[in-house]
Amino acid sequence: HKLSARIPSHHGENIFSVKFVNQDKQVISGAGDGEVRHLDISSTSVLSAWRCHRHRVKRCCTLEDDDNLVISSSEDGTARQFDIREGHTCSSTDSGCSNTLIRLANCSIKSVNSNPVRTHLMCVGTSDDIARVYDRRMLSLTHAGSSDSDSTPELARYLPGHLVYPTMEEEEDENRFYSGPSITWCTFDPTGNFLLCNMGGEQIYLYDVEGKVKVIELEKMSSGVESHNNQRPVSPGSPVELDSQTAAVKEEGNAHYNRKDYHRAVTAYSRCLSGYPHSVVLLNNRAKHF
């Protein structure tokens, strides 16, 4: 195939995302240097370079009904909105630019996408395993450092119940950065009714707008190497004798339950279930603590 264009981006680090804008005449790029750049295809020139983000820009998206509006997500925990039809000069003040749509205090935003049907809805995938959905009509552009943006109101959040999550106190602690199997990609299906996201190397999840979940298990690799879902050959419902290390973790869970520390109890039982996924006792104990 013939090369149509070669566009110098002038980014200083890896480019993680590119999107067509302005009826496919131009492109937007986001990169590891923290910049979002607006590039023209025909002239191969840089039309704008926005340096609002303080860490790597991982994804950029546009709206189905308006490709002049760009939303970028970054590891600085913000999602920002740009309109390529308007000029923008990055602020040199500590508070930063006033184009922040979402700010999360203790995790990075790895992915962002808009709903193709209801374009006022957008989803973000983060480093704390939670897929969040926002209604842009409920949001206002703010400075990243303003107190009003510390807790951006979300429309819904989607997360698998069997994974370990931070407590409410940990989630509100700005000095604690939570890191688990990050959601590096999330997107809506063409109907806008389902949300698809990965969970690092764990599994792939498909959520509907009413909160139901389908789990797509990772299969064995073609090389013969199995995924982490390698399970002991135990029939569902049959008695399971735990090894000494797992039994000790189970007792920790029981102790947490007796102290009414249900979050840590669930965490302990989840650790046990990673090796004994069909243990009826472990499954019942964890279900009861939810």
PALOVO-24746 format. One record per residue (C-alpha): residue number from 1; x, y, z. Coordinates in nm, 2 decimals, decimal comma, padded with zeros to 4 digits, m for minus. Layout:
<atoms>
{NUM; {X; Y; Z}} ...
</atoms>
This chain:
<atoms>
{1; {00,00; 00,00; 00,00}} {2; {00,12; 00,35; m00,08}} {3; {00,21; 00,57; 00,22}} {4; {m00,04; 00,86; 00,23}} {5; {00,13; 01,09; 00,47}} {6; {00,41; 01,10; 00,72}} {7; {00,34; 01,35; 01,00}} {8; {00,62; 01,46; 01,23}} {9; {00,47; 01,48; 01,58}} {10; {00,77; 01,64; 01,76}} {11; {00,67; 01,45; 02,07}} {12; {00,96; 01,38; 02,31}} {13; {00,85; 01,04; 02,42}} {14; {00,63; 00,74; 02,31}} {15; {00,30; 00,82; 02,14}} {16; {00,02; 00,63; 02,32}} {17; {m00,29; 00,75; 02,13}} {18; {m00,39; 00,91; 01,80}} {19; {m00,73; 01,01; 01,68}} {20; {m00,88; 01,17; 01,37}} {21; {m01,04; 01,51; 01,41}} {22; {m01,20; 01,78; 01,19}} {23; {m01,36; 01,54; 00,95}} {24; {m01,04; 01,33; 00,92}} {25; {m00,83; 01,62; 00,80}} {26; {m00,63; 01,65; 01,12}} {27; {m00,51; 01,42; 01,40}} {28; {m00,47; 01,45; 01,78}} {29; {m00,19; 01,27; 01,95}} {30; {m00,11; 01,20; 02,32}} {31; {00,23; 01,09; 02,44}} {32; {00,46; 01,01; 02,73}} {33; {00,59; 01,36; 02,74}} {34; {00,26; 01,47; 02,88}} {35; {00,16; 01,67; 02,57}} {36; {m00,15; 01,66; 02,35}} {37; {m00,07; 01,78; 02,00}} {38; {m00,30; 01,89; 01,72}} {39; {m00,15; 01,80; 01,38}} {40; {m00,25; 01,88; 01,02}} {41; {m00,23; 01,59; 00,77}} {42; {m00,19; 01,78; 00,45}} {43; {00,07; 02,03; 00,57}} {44; {00,22; 01,79; 00,83}} {45; {00,25; 02,09; 01,07}} {46; {00,18; 02,11; 01,44}} {47; {m00,12; 02,34; 01,49}} {48; {m00,12; 02,33; 01,87}} {49; {00,07; 02,17; 02,15}} {50; {m00,11; 02,15; 02,49}} {51; {00,10; 02,09; 02,80}} {52; {m00,17; 02,09; 03,06}} {53; {m00,10; 01,73; 03,19}} {54; {00,17; 01,67; 03,44}} {55; {00,24; 01,30; 03,35}} {56; {00,20; 01,07; 03,05}} {57; {m00,10; 01,11; 02,83}} {58; {m00,24; 00,75; 02,77}} {59; {m00,55; 00,80; 02,56}} {60; {m00,75; 01,06; 02,36}} {61; {m01,10; 01,04; 02,24}} {62; {m01,35; 01,24; 02,04}} {63; {m01,73; 01,25; 02,04}} {64; {m01,93; 01,07; 01,77}} {65; {m02,13; 01,38; 01,69}} {66; {m01,85; 01,64; 01,73}} {67; {m01,49; 01,54; 01,64}} {68; {m01,37; 01,89; 01,72}} {69; {m01,40; 01,82; 02,09}} {70; {m01,11; 01,62; 02,24}} {71; {m01,09; 01,45; 02,58}} {72; {m00,75; 01,33; 02,70}} {73; {m00,66; 01,10; 03,00}} {74; {m00,34; 01,10; 03,19}} {75; {m00,15; 00,93; 03,46}} {76; {m00,17; 01,25; 03,66}} {77; {m00,53; 01,14; 03,74}} {78; {m00,71; 01,40; 03,52}} {79; {m00,92; 01,39; 03,21}} {80; {m00,91; 01,72; 03,02}} {81; {m01,12; 01,87; 02,75}} {82; {m01,00; 02,06; 02,45}} {83; {m01,19; 02,23; 02,16}} {84; {m00,96; 02,24; 01,85}} {85; {m01,16; 02,54; 01,72}} {86; {m01,06; 02,75; 02,02}} {87; {m00,72; 02,88; 02,11}} {88; {m00,56; 02,76; 02,43}} {89; {m00,26; 02,89; 02,62}} {90; {m00,14; 02,67; 02,90}} {91; {m00,13; 02,84; 03,24}} {92; {00,20; 02,89; 03,42}} {93; {00,03; 02,91; 03,76}} {94; {00,04; 02,62; 04,02}} {95; {m00,34; 02,56; 03,98}} {96; {m00,28; 02,48; 03,61}} {97; {m00,52; 02,51; 03,32}} {98; {m00,90; 02,53; 03,37}} {99; {m00,99; 02,25; 03,14}} {100; {m01,01; 01,96; 03,38}} {101; {m01,32; 01,75; 03,35}} {102; {m01,23; 01,47; 03,60}} {103; {m00,98; 01,46; 03,88}} {104; {m00,90; 01,15; 04,08}} {105; {m00,68; 01,21; 04,38}} {106; {m00,51; 00,87; 04,42}} {107; {m00,50; 00,69; 04,09}} {108; {m00,41; 00,75; 03,72}} {109; {m00,66; 00,75; 03,43}} {110; {m00,54; 00,50; 03,18}} {111; {m00,83; 00,51; 02,93}} {112; {m01,11; 00,74; 02,82}} {113; {m01,39; 00,69; 02,56}} {114; {m01,73; 00,84; 02,48}} {115; {m02,06; 00,67; 02,43}} {116; {m02,13; 00,65; 02,05}} {117; {m02,51; 00,70; 02,10}} {118; {m02,54; 00,91; 02,42}} {119; {m02,24; 01,12; 02,36}} {120; {m02,28; 01,30; 02,69}} {121; {m02,17; 00,98; 02,86}} {122; {m01,80; 00,89; 02,89}} {123; {m01,61; 00,61; 03,06}} {124; {m01,27; 00,61; 03,21}} {125; {m01,04; 00,32; 03,31}} {126; {m00,81; 00,37; 03,60}} {127; {m00,53; 00,21; 03,80}} {128; {m00,76; 00,11; 04,08}} {129; {m00,95; m00,15; 03,88}} {130; {m01,27; 00,05; 03,87}} {131; {m01,45; 00,15; 03,54}} {132; {m01,62; 00,48; 03,60}} {133; {m01,90; 00,64; 03,39}} {134; {m01,96; 01,01; 03,39}} {135; {m02,22; 01,24; 03,25}} {136; {m02,04; 01,54; 03,09}} {137; {m02,36; 01,75; 03,15}} {138; {m02,30; 01,72; 03,52}} {139; {m01,94; 01,83; 03,50}} {140; {m01,78; 02,17; 03,47}} {141; {m01,43; 02,26; 03,36}} {142; {m01,21; 02,34; 03,66}} {143; {m00,84; 02,38; 03,76}} {144; {m00,68; 02,04; 03,85}} {145; {m00,58; 02,17; 04,19}} {146; {m00,91; 02,32; 04,29}} {147; {m01,09; 02,17; 04,58}} {148; {m01,41; 02,15; 04,38}} {149; {m01,25; 01,89; 04,15}} {150; {m01,12; 01,66; 04,43}} {151; {m01,43; 01,43; 04,41}} {152; {m01,56; 01,45; 04,06}} {153; {m01,92; 01,32; 04,07}} {154; {m01,96; 00,99; 03,88}} {155; {m02,28; 00,85; 03,73}} {156; {m02,18; 00,49; 03,80}} {157; {m01,89; 00,26; 03,87}} {158; {m01,83; m00,10; 03,77}} {159; {m01,60; m00,34; 03,94}} {160; {m01,58; m00,72; 03,99}} {161; {m01,68; m00,82; 04,34}} {162; {m01,42; m01,09; 04,37}} {163; {m01,12; m00,86; 04,35}} {164; {m00,96; m00,67; 04,64}} {165; {m01,03; m00,30; 04,66}} {166; {m00,91; m00,02; 04,88}} {167; {m01,13; 00,07; 05,18}} {168; {m01,33; 00,39; 05,18}} {169; {m01,06; 00,54; 05,41}} {170; {m00,78; 00,44; 05,17}} {171; {m00,97; 00,57; 04,87}} {172; {m01,01; 00,91; 05,03}} {173; {m00,65; 00,93; 05,14}} {174; {m00,47; 01,15; 04,88}} {175; {m00,13; 01,04; 05,01}} {176; {m00,20; 00,68; 04,92}} {177; {m00,17; 00,58; 04,55}} {178; {m00,35; 00,26; 04,49}} {179; {m00,21; 00,03; 04,22}} {180; {m00,37; m00,30; 04,11}} {181; {m00,45; m00,46; 03,78}} {182; {m00,51; m00,14; 03,59}} {183; {m00,78; m00,10; 03,33}} {184; {m00,58; 00,01; 03,03}} {185; {m00,87; 00,01; 02,79}} {186; {m01,24; 00,06; 02,82}} {187; {m01,50; 00,13; 02,56}} {188; {m01,87; 00,12; 02,48}} {189; {m02,02; m00,11; 02,22}} {190; {m02,18; 00,04; 01,91}} {191; {m02,52; 00,04; 02,08}} {192; {m02,39; 00,23; 02,38}} {193; {m02,56; m00,02; 02,61}} {194; {m02,25; m00,22; 02,71}} {195; {m01,91; m00,13; 02,86}} {196; {m01,61; m00,35; 02,77}} {197; {m01,29; m00,33; 02,97}} {198; {m00,98; m00,53; 03,04}} {199; {m00,84; m00,58; 03,39}} {200; {m00,46; m00,59; 03,33}} {201; {m00,37; m00,95; 03,27}} {202; {m00,66; m01,08; 03,48}} {203; {m00,98; m01,10; 03,28}} {204; {m01,20; m00,91; 03,04}} {205; {m01,53; m00,78; 03,16}} {206; {m01,85; m00,68; 02,98}} {207; {m02,10; m00,47; 03,18}} {208; {m02,44; m00,35; 03,09}} {209; {m02,59; m00,03; 03,20}} {210; {m02,80; m00,20; 03,47}} {211; {m02,49; m00,35; 03,64}} {212; {m02,50; m00,71; 03,51}} {213; {m02,17; m00,86; 03,43}} {214; {m02,04; m01,12; 03,19}} {215; {m01,69; m01,26; 03,24}} {216; {m01,48; m01,37; 02,95}} {217; {m01,22; m01,61; 03,08}} {218; {m00,87; m01,61; 02,94}} {219; {m00,79; m01,94; 02,77}} {220; {m00,47; m02,13; 02,76}} {221; {m00,19; m01,98; 02,56}} {222; {m00,11; m02,14; 02,23}} {223; {00,25; m02,20; 02,36}} {224; {00,11; m02,43; 02,62}} {225; {00,16; m02,18; 02,90}} {226; {m00,16; m02,14; 03,10}} {227; {m00,30; m01,82; 03,23}} {228; {m00,32; m01,76; 03,61}} {229; {m00,66; m01,93; 03,62}} {230; {m00,49; m02,26; 03,63}} {231; {m00,71; m02,45; 03,89}} {232; {m00,67; m02,76; 04,09}} {233; {m00,88; m03,05; 03,95}} {234; {m01,15; m03,04; 04,22}} {235; {m01,52; m03,10; 04,14}} {236; {m01,75; m02,81; 04,24}} {237; {m01,91; m02,88; 04,58}} {238; {m01,67; m03,15; 04,69}} {239; {m01,48; m03,12; 05,02}} {240; {m01,15; m02,95; 04,99}} {241; {m00,85; m02,99; 05,22}} {242; {m00,65; m02,67; 05,23}} {243; {m00,27; m02,67; 05,25}} {244; {m00,13; m02,53; 05,57}} {245; {m00,04; m02,18; 05,43}} {246; {m00,39; m02,13; 05,28}} {247; {m00,55; m02,26; 05,60}} {248; {m00,36; m02,00; 05,80}} {249; {m00,49; m01,72; 05,57}} {250; {m00,84; m01,86; 05,61}} {251; {m00,80; m01,83; 05,99}} {252; {m00,69; m01,47; 05,94}} {253; {m01,01; m01,41; 05,75}} {254; {m01,21; m01,56; 06,03}} {255; {m01,04; m01,34; 06,28}} {256; {m01,11; m01,03; 06,07}} {257; {m01,47; m01,13; 06,05}} {258; {m01,50; m01,17; 06,43}} {259; {m01,36; m00,81; 06,46}} {260; {m01,62; m00,70; 06,20}} {261; {m01,34; m00,60; 05,97}} {262; {m01,52; m00,73; 05,66}} {263; {m01,30; m00,57; 05,40}} {264; {m00,99; m00,76; 05,53}} {265; {m01,19; m01,08; 05,57}} {266; {m01,30; m01,07; 05,21}} {267; {m00,94; m01,00; 05,11}} {268; {m00,82; m01,30; 05,30}} {269; {m01,08; m01,54; 05,15}} {270; {m01,01; m01,41; 04,80}} {271; {m00,64; m01,49; 04,85}} {272; {m00,74; m01,85; 04,95}} {273; {m00,98; m01,88; 04,65}} {274; {m00,71; m01,80; 04,41}} {275; {m00,58; m02,15; 04,48}} {276; {m00,90; m02,33; 04,57}} {277; {m01,17; m02,17; 04,35}} {278; {m01,43; m02,45; 04,42}} {279; {m01,41; m02,45; 04,80}} {280; {m01,77; m02,43; 04,91}} {281; {m01,66; m02,31; 05,26}} {282; {m01,44; m02,03; 05,12}} {283; {m01,70; m01,92; 04,87}} {284; {m01,98; m01,91; 05,14}} {285; {m01,76; m01,73; 05,38}} {286; {m01,66; m01,46; 05,13}} {287; {m02,02; m01,42; 05,00}} {288; {m02,15; m01,38; 05,36}} {289; {m01,90; m01,09; 05,43}} {290; {m02,01; m00,90; 05,12}} 
</atoms>
